[in-house]
Amino acid sequence: MAKLRCLIVDDEFNCRSNLQMLIEEYCPDLQVIDLADSAEKARALIKEIDPDVVFLDIKMPGEDGFSFLKSAGTYRFSVVFTTAHNQFALKAFKANAIDYLEKPIDVDDLKNAVAKLVKVHELPSEAGATGSEAVQKALDSLVTKKSQEIIAIPTSDGFVMARNEEIVYLEAEENYTYIHLTENRKFFSCGSIKRYEDVLDKNTFFRTHRSYIVNVAHHLKEFSRKEGNMVILTGNIKVPVARRTLPDFLNQINTI
């Protein structure tokens, strides 16, 4: 595959230069073709050079990275956000970024992001997907690999394979999901909780609430009405049971 042509957008000169140096030294699959110090300049360059990838600073004066993407409409380039503020991570994924890199940028994190970029751009061109659509297709292909025993969890770093018995519960975060595993492990996934509800084994998992799916087969310890309808899971974790789901929930646990 030919090198992916990339544009670096950052209002700070040192950040632009440092990222360019790291890419040129450690990322043979990329070619930096231009740099922009503002969203306005980036918009003009994108029309001119049609990059495959845009490394985009989130916090810029005047117009930030998210506003810039909104103005770009349907775009074919892939996006990697760069930021000194990790609280922007969730919003970055909502903008369909391939990844986000925290400043100062770690070489291994950059290599991992580039590996994901290469995978996405190896998708067949006849699929006609834009940069953001290609990302979602890649995630969908992972999360919808149905299995009764194991599931692929797409994460910010790639994906994690987890067995049913390892998953304690799932927690929705708007259109995304936190997967809580045994040994206090937690992963942020770009898949929606509805997608997991469709994929997970119905005999093992139950959606107790619009924001929660619990592992009733392996981690349900108790059901209590003391503080409302609550299930108590491994580790004394309390998860609510919505009133509308209560009858089906009770029916299911009576069959375990």
N, C-alpha and C positions, 0 to 999 in steps of 0.2 A: 504494500500500500504506500502511496506517495505520502510525503510528510504533510501533516495537518498545518495549515497556514493560520497563524493566530495573531490577534490584536490585543495589546495590553492597554487597559484604560485605568488610569489612576492619577489623581491630581498632584501626588507627591513625586517629585523627580527621583528621589532615592529609591522609592518603592518600585517605580517603573524599571529603573536601571537594574536593581537587584534581581527582580523577577526575570528580566531578559537574560541576565548573566546565568542564573540558575537553569533556565530552559536551555540555553545554548550549551551549557556544560554537561547537564545531566539528562536531557530529554531529546534523544536523537529523532524521535517520531514527530517533533514539532519544529516549525520554522516561524520565528517572529518576523512578521512582515511590516509592522508599524506599531507606533505607540501614540496614545492620545491622553491629554491632560484634563479633559472635560467630556461630559456626555455629549455636548454640542459637536465637538470635534469628532468624537467617536461615531456619531450618527452620519456625518459626512464621509468619514473614511469607510464605513461599512458599505455604503452605496458604491464607493469607488473600488474597493479591493475585495469585497465579498469574502470575508474570512470564514474559515471552518470553525474556529474557536475564538471566544472572547473571554479574556481574563478581566473581570470587572470589579473594581473597587466599589464597595457598598456605600460608604460614607464620603460623599464629595460635596463641596459647597455648590449651592445653586440647584443642582439636580442630582439626586442620588442614583445609585445603580438600579433600584427598583423602578423609580420613575422613568429612567432611561429605557428599561425593558418594555414598560407599558407603552411608551411612545413608539417602540420599534414594531408593534403589531405582531404579525406572524413572522417569526424569524427562523432561518434555516441553520444558523450557527449554534454551536453548543456553548453553554455558559459555565464558567467556573468563577464563583465569587471569591474575592479576597477581602479580608476584614480583620481589624484589630479587636472586634467586639463579638464574642461568640454568642451573645444573645440574639444575633441576627440569623443564626443557623436555621431555625425553623422557617422563618420568612424566606430564606434563600431557597429552600426546597419547594415552598409554595410557588416560587417563581420558576420552577422546573429547571433548576441548576443541576449540572452533572455532579458538582461537588462545591464545597467552600473551603478555603484555606485561611487559617488564622495567621496573622502577621505577628512576629517575623516568621516567614514561611520556612517550614521544615522540608528538607530535601526529600525525605521518605514520603511525606504527605503529598508533595508535588508529584512524585513518581506514581503514587497510587491513583491520583486524580487523572494523570495522563493515561494510565492503563485503562481506566474506565472510558476516557475519551476515545481511545483507539478501538475498544470493543463496540461502542455505539456507532462509530463511523465505519465499522466493518459490516453493519447491517446492509442488506441489499438496497441499492439506490432505487430500484423499481418500486419499493414500498412507498416512496413519495413522502416520507415523514419529514417534518421539520425537525430542528434540533430538539425542541421540547417534546414533540410527539415521539421521537425515537427513544428518548429517556423513558417515557411512560410505558412504551411497548416493552422495553427491556425489563422494567420492574414488573410489569404484568406477567411476563413469561416466567419470572421467578416465583411470584406469589401464587400463581395458579397451577403450579406443579402439584397436583393432588396426590396425597399419600395418606394412608391410615396411620402410619407410624412416624413420619418425619415431614418437616416442612421447611422450605427455603424462606428466610426472612431477609428481604432487601434492606440494607442499611446504608448509611452515608459512606461506608468504606467498601462496600461490595455486597456480600450477603453472608448470612450465618445459617447453618443447617442445625435445626433443633428437633429433638424427639418430643413426642407428645407429653411424655411424663416429665420433661424438663420445664415445660411451660406452665407457670402458675396461673397467670391471668394476663389479659390484654386490656389496655386502657387507651381510649380514644383521645386524641389531641386535635380537635377540629377535623381536618380531612386526613390526618396521619395517626400513627399508632405507636404506643410504647409497649414493647413485649417484655414482660417480667418473667424471668427464669429463676430456677433454683440457684442457690448460693449467691443470692443478691445480685444476680446479673440482670442488666436492663439494656435493651436495644431500642433505638429510635428507628422506626420503619416508615418509608414513604408510602406504604400501602394503607388504604382506609380500613377501618374496623369492619365495615360491611364486606369488603373483599375477603378478609380473614374469616368472617362468619360463613361465607359461602364455601370456603376451602376446607376449614377444619372439620374433623370427624364429629358428627352430631351426637354420637354416643359418648364422647369424651368431654366436649365443650358445650357450654350453654351461655347464651347472651342474656345476662340477668338485667341489663340496663342498657340504654342507648350508648353509654360510654364504656361498658365493661363486658368482657367475655371471660368466664372462669372455667378452670379445669375441674369439673365436678368428679371425674373418675379417679384422679390421682391426688388432688390437693384440697378437696372440700373436707373440712374438719367439723363444722358446726353450722347450724342455721339458728338465728336468734331474732326475736321480735322486740327485745328490750329497748333498742334504740332505733325503732323502725325495723323494716325487714332487711336483715343483713346476713351475708354468708361470711364465715370466718375460715380463712384459708391457711395453708402452711405458713408459719412465721407470724401467726396471729394477725394476718392482714384482713381488714374488714372491707367488704365490697357490697354496695347496695343492690337490692332486688326491687325492681320497679313493680308497682302494683299490678300493672297489666300483664307482666310476665310471670307473676307468682304462681298461678294455677299450673302452667306448663312446667315451671321449675320444680314444683313439688311432685308433679307426676313423674318427671324424669328421675329425680333422686330416689323415688320409691321403687324404681326399676333397677337401680344399681346393685 
